[in-house]
Amino acid sequence: MTSEQRVVVIGGGLAGLRLAARLGPAAAVTVLGEESRAPYNRVLLAEVLAGRYAPDVAALPDPGPVLRRGVRAVRIDRAARRVHCDDGTAAEYDALVLATGSNPVLPPLRGLFPPGGGELPEGVHAFRTMDDCLALGAAVRPGVRAVVIGGGLLGVSAARALAARGAQVVLAQQAERLMERQLDADASALLHAHLASLGVEIHTECRVRGLATTGVPSRPSPAPPGAAHRRVVTGVELADGYRLGADLVVLACGVRPRTGLARAAGLEVRKGVVVDDRLRTGDPCVHAIGDCAEHAGRLYGLAGPALEQADALAATLGGSPTDYTGTRALTRLTLGGADRPLDLAAFGDPTPLPGDDVVRLADATRRTYRKVVLRGDRLVGGVLLGELSTVGALARTWEGDESLGAPHDMFHLLTDDGGH
Ligand SMILES: Cc1cc2nc3c(=O)[nH]c(=O)nc-3n(C[C@H](O)[C@H](O)[C@H](O)COP(=O)(O)OP(=O)(O)OC[C@H]3O[C@@H](n4cnc5c(N)ncnc54)[C@H](O)[C@@H]3O)c2cc1C
């Protein structure tokens, strides 16, 4: 990149802002960010919702005028190398970077939208943005009935946070166990017990099929004659016909990469925007990083890979071509208040294939569980719950794809004292 080269980044989230920071103040960078509030790290939203952190603790360094807040990119004109925005302005680029993140998946629930489309009912929230988090925070009070739909990382975090605020929380998980993508059955069972001890009622193999809503007169109250009614959620309907009362519903059913702009611009999109090892799309002037990017068939949806991709692309655009070859990401989560916290770390595939070696250390009294799966002399997966003192060494071995040497070394990796 020469100093005259104009870089336009669409998306002022974790990946886009890291890229801008790495390119530095001398670069001609514009970040278009549709969110109008100051930049923040969404990884910390559950802690904000739980009341553990004030919103400003989640702030990301503000890049100043480089970030055009509250401006949404609406069309990419690749022939003219120009991005059109919703405020009528356009930004010309030499290099364009898509860092548009993902959208929450809205499940096909009866009653989610009124016939013909419209707004979500009052009381129903996604959990993706600071606005979602603050709206949920404003609605939660001790004793409020909250149903969280989805038992993955997001649903578990939201349920724990709402319980910490005194809500009566029911978590409805369609799969047979919690966080089934990251945890094996034993670790899931411990997590289940921990959440239950925090007062969360958990239903697994439980499909929600609809929402119950009621119409209440629009504000101001009393509403003028003929005023429209607001739809307010009153409960969720399960597939077996059972109905749970609810004042709040959180949709935590996964995320879908935001690829609309790329698709409309004729770029290749499979699950995400397809990029090569230089994080380039089929158009050499257009790149994609973070949650919206699909590299080597993989979507990550995690902060670590988003930051690594931003760093690799910054090096390339800065004149030091750098290949991105993938990230071996570790998922980490802390659940529970200061008195009863539960730490969790998971990586790779915790379910062994025939011929794999497994080392497992479980302590039912202390509610700790540690397990690693080894194929040949390499780690292929693992879970640590309740006891994370060895996570640093394990993470280094996993992330560096290092040889473990003798089986004893693997046991050593799981213990504080080398297994003595
Ligand atoms: C509640 C929650 C908890 C999480 N916890 C963890 C965790 O513990 N560990 C972990 O690794 N990951 C976690 N994640 C995931 C992590 O936050 C994401 O992987 C990461 O933020 C991805 O960064 P990104 O920049 O690709 O996307 P984002 O951070 O989503 O940023 C994308 C930005 O682009 C903007 N944008 C999109 N389209 C346009 C447009 N057309 N014009 C202008 N702006 C646009 C969006 O508004 C958004 O601000 C969590 C996510 C959530 C929601």
The ligand as an ORCA input file, in Angstrom:
! r2SCAN-3c Opt
* xyz 0 1
  C     -22.921    -11.637     23.104
  C     -21.722    -12.137     22.348
  C     -20.720    -12.811     23.035
  C     -19.594    -13.283     22.361
  N     -18.638    -13.944     23.075
  C     -17.535    -14.360     22.443
  C     -16.487    -15.011     23.178
  O     -16.592    -15.217     24.390
  N     -15.364    -15.382     22.504
  C     -15.219    -15.159     21.160
  O     -14.167    -15.484     20.591
  N     -16.195    -14.562     20.429
  C     -17.334    -14.169     21.041
  N     -18.327    -13.552     20.306
  C     -18.148    -13.400     18.848
  C     -17.306    -12.165     18.514
  O     -17.874    -11.042     19.120
  C     -17.235    -11.981     16.989
  O     -16.608    -13.117     16.441
  C     -16.453    -10.745     16.587
  O     -17.084     -9.575     17.084
  C     -16.322    -10.659     15.056
  O     -15.806     -9.410     14.683
  P     -16.260     -8.754     13.288
  O     -15.553     -7.433     13.219
  O     -16.101     -9.726     12.191
  O     -17.824     -8.508     13.437
  P     -18.594     -7.500     14.388
  O     -17.872     -7.296     15.657
  O     -19.996     -8.009     14.427
  O     -18.566     -6.119     13.592
  C     -19.203     -5.934     12.364
  C     -19.698     -4.507     12.287
  O     -20.018     -4.212     10.937
  C     -21.164     -3.382     10.919
  N     -21.758     -3.461      9.593
  C     -22.316     -4.547      8.997
  N     -22.752     -4.235      7.763
  C     -22.465     -2.935      7.572
  C     -22.684     -2.027      6.497
  N     -23.296     -2.407      5.368
  N     -22.266     -0.746      6.625
  C     -21.651     -0.340      7.758
  N     -21.437     -1.151      8.820
  C     -21.838     -2.424      8.718
  C     -22.008     -3.971     12.027
  O     -23.002     -3.065     12.457
  C     -20.947     -4.249     13.093
  O     -20.775     -3.118     13.915
  C     -19.477    -13.091     20.958
  C     -20.488    -12.404     20.264
  C     -21.607    -11.943     20.947
  C     -22.681    -11.229     20.188
*
